[in-house]
C-alpha cells in the first residue's frame, strides 16, 4: 500500500496506466471527435501538475539529489522530459485534428505498438550516458 501525502497522485497515475488496454479497445468504437472535451481536461491537469513539479524542483534543486540512489537525478530528468514529449505529441495531434476536423492518434498507436512488440527499445540511463561522447 502506498503511504504518504502524495498517495492519491500515485493511485491516479496507476489508474491512467491501467486504462491503456481499455482505450486501445475503445479506439474501435469511439469517434475521436467525441474525446475532445475529456482529452482537453486531462491535458490541462497533466500540464498543471507538470508545471507545478518543475517549478518546485527549480526552487528546490536539492530534491533531485535526495535519497541514496546516485541515478535519481537522471531518472527524474528523463521522466519529466518524457512528460514534455508526450504533451508535445498531444499538441501536435490537436493541431492536426483542427486541420482535419478530428484528432488522429495513429502516430501514438504505432509508437505504442512498436514498444510493445520490442521493435523499439527504451535505453536505460546508464546505457544512454555511455553512448554520449
N, CA and C of each residue as an Amber inpcrd file, in Angstrom:
protein
   399
   0.8350000  -1.1820000   0.0000000   0.0000000   0.0000000   0.0000000
   0.8770000   1.2410000   0.0000000   0.5080000   2.1820000  -0.8030000
   1.2490000   3.4320000  -0.8930000   0.8320000   4.3230000   0.2700000
   1.8170000   4.8990000   0.9210000   1.5300000   5.7880000   2.0480000
   2.1550000   7.1470000   1.7580000   1.6700000   8.1330000   2.4330000
   2.2460000   9.4580000   2.2900000   1.2500000  10.4490000   1.7330000
   1.7180000  11.6800000   1.6540000   0.8430000  12.7750000   1.2330000
   0.4860000  12.7160000  -0.2390000   1.3030000  12.0740000  -1.0490000
   1.0470000  12.0470000  -2.4880000   0.4750000  10.7170000  -2.9570000
  -0.0610000   9.9260000  -2.0290000  -0.6140000   8.6210000  -2.3860000
  -1.7140000   8.7570000  -3.4400000  -2.5490000   9.7720000  -3.3520000
  -3.6300000   9.9480000  -4.3310000  -3.0690000  10.1080000  -5.7360000
  -1.9720000  10.8560000  -5.8800000  -1.3600000  11.0200000  -7.1970000
  -0.8100000   9.6930000  -7.7110000  -0.2230000   8.9020000  -6.8200000
   0.2850000   7.5790000  -7.2090000  -0.8580000   6.7070000  -7.7180000
  -1.9670000   6.7100000  -6.9900000  -3.1170000   5.9020000  -7.3970000
  -3.6900000   6.3830000  -8.7310000  -3.7610000   7.6930000  -8.9120000
  -4.2800000   8.2270000 -10.1750000  -3.3610000   7.8790000 -11.3410000
  -2.0480000   7.9730000 -11.1470000  -1.1060000   7.6100000 -12.2060000
  -1.2690000   6.1380000 -12.5640000  -1.4340000   5.2960000 -11.5610000
  -1.6470000   3.8680000 -11.8080000  -2.9620000   3.6360000 -12.5510000
  -3.9970000   4.3830000 -12.1840000  -5.2890000   4.2450000 -12.8670000
  -5.1700000   4.6140000 -14.3420000  -4.4360000   5.6750000 -14.6350000
  -4.2510000   6.0870000 -16.0340000  -3.4920000   5.0040000 -16.8050000
  -2.4260000   4.4590000 -16.2000000  -1.6810000   3.3790000 -16.8580000
  -2.5750000   2.1690000 -17.1110000  -3.4970000   1.8980000 -16.1950000
  -4.3940000   0.7520000 -16.3340000  -5.4250000   0.9510000 -17.4420000
  -5.6000000   2.1580000 -17.8960000  -6.5700000   2.4390000 -18.9600000
  -6.0180000   2.2010000 -20.3620000  -4.7570000   1.8320000 -20.4860000
  -4.1550000   1.6760000 -21.8140000  -4.9150000   0.6530000 -22.6450000
  -5.1450000  -0.5300000 -22.1380000  -5.8290000  -1.5650000 -22.9200000
  -7.2910000  -1.1960000 -23.1780000  -8.0470000  -0.7300000 -22.1750000
  -9.4190000  -0.2950000 -22.4920000  -9.4710000   0.8090000 -23.5470000
  -8.5320000   1.7390000 -23.5090000  -8.5130000   2.8080000 -24.5180000
  -8.2260000   2.2250000 -25.8940000  -7.2750000   1.2870000 -25.9570000
  -6.9700000   0.6550000 -27.2510000  -8.1990000  -0.0730000 -27.7830000
  -8.9590000  -0.7180000 -26.9170000 -10.1770000  -1.4170000 -27.3290000
 -11.2380000  -0.4110000 -27.7690000 -11.3950000   0.6570000 -27.0080000
 -12.3970000   1.6740000 -27.3220000 -12.0790000   2.4060000 -28.6190000
 -10.8180000   2.3640000 -29.0330000 -10.4050000   3.0480000 -30.2620000
 -11.2450000   2.5720000 -31.4520000 -11.7320000   1.3590000 -31.3790000
 -12.5230000   0.8020000 -32.4930000 -13.9210000   1.4050000 -32.5780000
 -14.4860000   1.8650000 -31.4500000 -15.8670000   2.3140000 -31.4910000
 -16.1190000   3.7310000 -31.0070000 -15.1160000   4.4060000 -30.4500000
 -15.2900000   5.8120000 -30.0380000 -14.7130000   6.7150000 -31.1200000
 -15.5140000   7.6540000 -31.5580000 -15.0380000   8.6130000 -32.5440000
 -14.1130000   9.6150000 -31.8660000 -12.9510000   9.9170000 -32.4550000
 -12.0270000  10.8840000 -31.8340000 -12.6720000  12.2240000 -31.5160000
 -13.6070000  12.6610000 -32.3360000 -14.2490000  13.9490000 -32.1020000
 -15.0000000  13.9370000 -30.7660000 -15.4570000  12.7660000 -30.3140000
 -16.1700000  12.6580000 -29.0440000 -15.2350000  12.8030000 -27.8460000
 -13.9440000  12.7340000 -28.0660000 -12.9820000  12.7850000 -26.9780000
 -12.4050000  14.1760000 -26.7150000 -12.6910000  15.1560000 -27.5730000
 -12.0920000  16.4840000 -27.4310000 -12.1860000  17.0240000 -26.0120000
 -13.3910000  17.0390000 -25.4590000 -13.5900000  17.6540000 -24.1480000
 -12.8110000  16.9250000 -23.0550000 -12.8880000  15.6110000 -23.0310000
 -12.1970000  14.8700000 -21.9730000 -10.6820000  14.9480000 -22.1380000
 -10.1950000  14.8740000 -23.3720000  -8.7560000  14.9650000 -23.6090000
  -8.2410000  16.3420000 -23.1990000  -8.9820000  17.3800000 -23.5250000
  -8.5730000  18.7280000 -23.1300000  -8.4820000  18.8570000 -21.6130000
  -9.4590000  18.3050000 -20.9030000  -9.4530000  18.3760000 -19.4510000
  -8.2820000  17.6230000 -18.8330000  -8.0230000  16.4370000 -19.3430000
  -6.9010000  15.6390000 -18.8360000  -5.5850000  16.3360000 -19.1470000
  -5.4560000  16.8250000 -20.3670000  -4.2190000  17.5130000 -20.7490000
  -3.9690000  18.7220000 -19.8590000  -5.0150000  19.4920000 -19.5980000
  -4.8710000  20.6810000 -18.7530000  -4.3610000  20.2930000 -17.3650000
  -4.9060000  19.2220000 -16.8010000  -4.4830000  18.7740000 -15.4610000
  -3.0450000  18.2570000 -15.4750000  -2.6770000  17.5080000 -16.5130000
  -1.3090000  16.9800000 -16.5980000  -0.3210000  18.1320000 -16.7440000
  -0.6390000  19.1030000 -17.5850000   0.2370000  20.2720000 -17.7410000
   0.3860000  21.0260000 -16.4110000  -0.7120000  21.1960000 -15.6950000
  -0.6630000  21.9000000 -14.4080000   0.2270000  21.1600000 -13.4160000
   0.0680000  19.8560000 -13.3310000   0.8850000  19.0730000 -12.4060000
   2.3490000  19.1030000 -12.8170000   2.6200000  18.9650000 -14.1010000
   3.9930000  19.0180000 -14.5930000   4.6270000  20.3790000 -14.3060000
   3.8960000  21.4490000 -14.5430000   4.4110000  22.7900000 -14.2730000
   4.6810000  22.9830000 -12.7800000   3.7630000  22.4910000 -11.9460000
   3.9410000  22.5980000 -10.5000000   5.2150000  21.8760000 -10.0630000
   5.3960000  20.6520000 -10.5370000   6.5810000  19.8710000 -10.1650000
   7.8530000  20.5540000 -10.6720000   7.8290000  21.0370000 -11.9030000
   9.0100000  21.7060000 -12.4660000   9.3740000  22.9590000 -11.6640000
   8.3740000  23.7700000 -11.3160000   8.6380000  24.9790000 -10.5170000
   9.1810000  24.6120000  -9.1400000   8.6080000  23.5940000  -8.5320000
   9.0480000  23.1860000  -7.2020000  10.4880000  22.6760000  -7.2430000
  10.7990000  21.8680000  -8.2470000  12.1520000  21.3210000  -8.3560000
  13.1560000  22.4130000  -8.7000000  12.7250000  23.4200000  -9.4460000
  13.6080000  24.5460000  -9.7550000  13.9110000  25.3470000  -8.4870000
  12.9040000  25.5070000  -7.6520000  13.0880000  26.2410000  -6.4020000
  13.8590000  25.4290000  -5.3610000  13.8150000  24.1090000  -5.4880000
  14.4690000  23.2140000  -4.5180000  15.3050000  22.1600000  -5.2550000
  16.4050000  22.5560000  -5.8840000  17.1910000  21.6020000  -6.6920000
  17.7790000  20.4500000  -5.8910000  17.8800000  20.6010000  -4.5910000
  18.4290000  19.5170000  -3.7660000  17.5370000  18.2700000  -3.8070000
  16.2710000  18.4390000  -4.1790000  15.3490000  17.3080000  -4.2730000
  15.8580000  16.2930000  -5.2990000  16.4530000  16.7990000  -6.3840000
  16.9540000  15.9100000  -7.4280000  18.0460000  14.9810000  -6.9130000
  18.7620000  15.4300000  -5.9200000  19.8850000  14.6410000  -5.4180000
  19.5620000  13.9450000  -4.0970000  18.2830000  13.8410000  -3.7550000
  17.9190000  13.2260000  -2.4790000  17.9230000  11.7040000  -2.5910000
  18.0010000  11.0690000  -1.4580000  17.9850000   9.6140000  -1.4140000
  19.3640000   9.0260000  -1.6070000  19.4190000   7.7230000  -1.5970000
  20.6980000   7.0100000  -1.7030000  21.0340000   6.6140000  -3.1350000
  20.1340000   6.8510000  -4.0660000  20.3400000   6.4220000  -5.4500000
  21.0540000   7.5200000  -6.2400000  22.3040000   7.2720000  -6.6790000
  23.0400000   8.3130000  -7.4210000  22.4260000   8.6180000  -8.7950000
  21.6020000   7.7120000  -9.3120000  20.9830000   7.9420000 -10.6220000
  19.6240000   8.6180000 -10.5080000  19.2020000   8.9420000  -9.2990000
  17.8940000   9.5460000  -9.0590000  17.6940000  10.8080000  -9.9000000
  18.6970000  11.6640000  -9.9300000  18.5900000  12.9240000 -10.6710000
  18.3480000  12.6660000 -12.1550000  19.1130000  11.7700000 -12.7300000
  18.9560000  11.4670000 -14.1460000  17.6140000  10.8380000 -14.4670000
  17.1490000   9.9400000 -13.6100000  15.8600000   9.2800000 -13.8330000
  14.7310000  10.3090000 -13.7820000  14.7580000  11.1930000 -12.7980000
  13.7310000  12.2270000 -12.7110000  13.7410000  13.1280000 -13.9430000
  14.9250000  13.5070000 -14.3890000  15.0190000  14.3540000 -15.5740000
  14.4750000  13.6460000 -16.8090000  14.7710000  12.3560000 -16.9500000
  14.2660000  11.5820000 -18.0930000  12.7430000  11.4780000 -18.0340000
  12.2140000  11.1870000 -16.8540000  10.7570000  11.0750000 -16.7060000
  10.0590000  12.3880000 -17.0450000  10.5840000  13.5060000 -16.5360000
   9.9680000  14.8020000 -16.8190000  10.1180000  15.1840000 -18.2890000
  11.2250000  14.8110000 -18.9030000  11.3960000  15.0530000 -20.3420000
  10.3710000  14.2460000 -21.1340000  10.0780000  13.0260000 -20.6750000
   9.0810000  12.2130000 -21.3590000   7.6870000  12.8300000 -21.2270000
   7.3830000  13.3960000 -20.0710000   6.0930000  14.0830000 -19.9070000
   5.9900000  15.2170000 -20.9230000   7.0580000  16.0140000 -21.0390000
   7.0430000  17.1230000 -22.0100000   6.8890000  16.6040000 -23.4370000
   7.5510000  15.5050000 -23.7510000   7.4500000  14.9240000 -25.0940000
   6.0110000  14.4720000 -25.3780000   5.4040000  13.7890000 -24.4120000
   4.0330000  13.3060000 -24.6060000   3.0530000  14.4670000 -24.7510000
   3.2480000  15.5240000 -23.9740000   2.3870000  16.7010000 -24.1000000
   2.5720000  17.3790000 -25.4560000   3.8000000  17.3810000 -25.9620000
   4.0500000  17.9460000 -27.2940000   3.3500000  17.1120000 -28.3620000
   3.3410000  15.7920000 -28.1890000   2.6380000  14.9290000 -29.1410000
   1.1340000  15.2150000 -29.1260000   0.5700000  15.4310000 -27.9450000
  -0.8530000  15.7570000 -27.8540000  -1.1150000  17.0860000 -28.5600000
  -0.2180000  18.0400000 -28.3730000  -0.3670000  19.3450000 -29.0420000
  -0.3330000  19.1790000 -30.5590000   0.5950000  18.3660000 -31.0400000
   0.6690000  18.1120000 -32.4860000  -0.6010000  17.4380000 -32.9860000
  -1.1210000  16.5050000 -32.2140000  -2.3620000  15.8410000 -32.5990000
  -3.5230000  16.8220000 -32.6460000  -3.5480000  17.7250000 -31.6940000
  -4.6220000  18.7220000 -31.6710000  -4.5500000  19.5930000 -32.9230000
  -3.3350000  20.0370000 -33.2600000  -3.1690000  20.8640000 -34.4460000
  -3.5870000  20.0910000 -35.6980000  -3.1400000  18.8440000 -35.7930000
  -3.5140000  18.0190000 -36.9430000  -5.0170000  17.7860000 -36.9700000
  -5.6230000  17.5890000 -35.7990000  -7.0620000  17.3710000 -35.7220000
  -7.8500000  18.5890000 -36.1540000  -7.3640000  19.7790000 -35.7900000
  -8.0430000  21.0030000 -36.2180000  -7.9580000  21.1620000 -37.7240000
  -6.8260000  20.7510000 -38.2750000  -6.6630000  20.8410000 -39.7220000
  -7.5470000  19.8250000 -40.4400000  -7.7530000  18.6680000 -39.8160000
  -8.5220000  17.6020000 -40.4460000  -9.9610000  17.5440000 -39.9380000
 -10.2730000  18.3140000 -38.8950000 -11.6040000  18.2800000 -38.3270000
 -11.7620000  17.2180000 -37.2460000 -10.7400000  16.4320000 -36.9880000
 -10.7850000  15.4400000 -35.9130000  -9.3710000  15.1320000 -35.4550000
  -9.2450000  14.4990000 -34.3020000  -7.9270000  14.1280000 -33.7890000
  -7.5640000  12.7430000 -34.3170000  -6.3080000  12.5730000 -34.6650000
  -5.8240000  11.2990000 -35.1790000  -4.7000000  10.8070000 -34.2690000
  -4.9290000   9.6970000 -33.5980000  -3.9590000   9.1570000 -32.6600000
  -3.1500000   8.0210000 -33.2830000  -3.1280000   7.9160000 -34.6010000
  -2.4460000   6.7960000 -35.2450000  -0.9400000   6.8000000 -34.9900000
  -0.3200000   7.9890000 -34.8870000   1.1200000   8.0470000 -34.6220000
   1.4310000   7.4990000 -33.2320000   0.6180000   7.8510000 -32.2470000
   0.8070000   7.3170000 -30.9000000   0.5710000   5.8140000 -30.8740000
  -0.4780000   5.3770000 -31.5540000  -0.7910000   3.9460000 -31.5850000
   0.3570000   3.1500000 -32.1910000   0.9470000   3.6750000 -33.2390000
   2.0730000   2.9800000 -33.8820000   3.2810000   2.9400000 -32.9530000
   3.5680000   4.0390000 -32.2600000   4.6980000   4.0400000 -31.3340000
   4.4790000   3.0460000 -30.2000000   3.2670000   2.9940000 -29.6690000
   2.9640000   2.0120000 -28.6210000   3.0960000   0.5900000 -29.1460000
   2.6050000   0.3440000 -30.3600000   2.7110000  -0.9840000 -30.9500000
   4.1690000  -1.3950000 -31.0660000   5.0350000  -0.4610000 -31.5240000
   6.4640000  -0.7630000 -31.6820000   7.1260000  -1.0290000 -30.3330000
   6.7470000  -0.2750000 -29.3070000   7.3050000  -0.5050000 -27.9750000
   6.8880000  -1.8650000 -27.4280000   5.6170000  -2.2050000 -27.5890000
   5.1120000  -3.4810000 -27.0680000   5.7060000  -4.6760000 -27.7960000
   5.9150000  -4.5370000 -29.0890000   6.4350000  -5.6600000 -29.8670000
   7.9410000  -5.8200000 -29.7170000   8.5950000  -4.8330000 -29.1120000
  10.0390000  -4.9110000 -28.9260000  10.8290000  -4.3280000 -30.0880000
  10.1430000  -3.7840000 -31.0850000  10.8410000  -3.1720000 -32.2190000
  11.6020000  -1.9250000 -31.7750000  11.0850000  -1.2690000 -30.7480000
  11.7110000  -0.0510000 -30.2440000  12.0200000  -0.2750000 -28.7770000
  13.2250000   0.0130000 -28.4000000  13.6580000  -0.1720000 -27.0200000
  13.9290000   1.1890000 -26.3900000  13.6580000   1.2890000 -25.1140000
  13.9880000   2.4870000 -24.3540000  15.3070000   2.2040000 -23.6640000
  16.2940000   3.0340000 -23.9340000  17.6110000   2.8450000 -23.3350000
  17.5680000   3.1680000 -21.8500000  18.3240000   2.4130000 -21.0990000
  18.4460000   2.7400000 -19.6820000  19.3040000   3.9950000 -19.5540000
  19.2250000   4.6250000 -18.4200000  20.0140000   5.8290000 -18.1790000
  21.5020000   5.5450000 -18.3400000  21.9570000   4.4410000 -17.7610000
  23.3750000   4.0970000 -17.8180000  23.8160000   3.8860000 -19.2820000
  23.0120000   3.1740000 -20.0860000  23.3700000   2.9200000 -21.4790000
  23.3890000   4.2170000 -22.2870000  22.4380000   5.1190000 -22.0110000
  22.4080000   6.3610000 -22.7770000  23.5910000   7.2580000 -22.4160000
  24.0210000   7.2150000 -21.1710000  25.1690000   8.0280000 -20.7580000
  26.4690000   7.4640000 -21.3500000  26.5710000   6.1450000 -21.4600000
  27.7610000   5.5400000 -22.0340000  27.8730000   5.8350000 -23.5190000
  26.7320000   6.0380000 -24.1730000  26.7490000   6.3110000 -25.6080000
  27.1530000   7.7360000 -25.9260000  27.0390000   8.6320000 -24.9130000
  27.4210000  10.0340000 -25.1380000  28.9350000  10.1550000 -25.2140000
  29.4380000  11.0630000 -26.1070000  30.8920000  11.2370000 -26.2210000
  31.4870000  11.9540000 -25.0230000
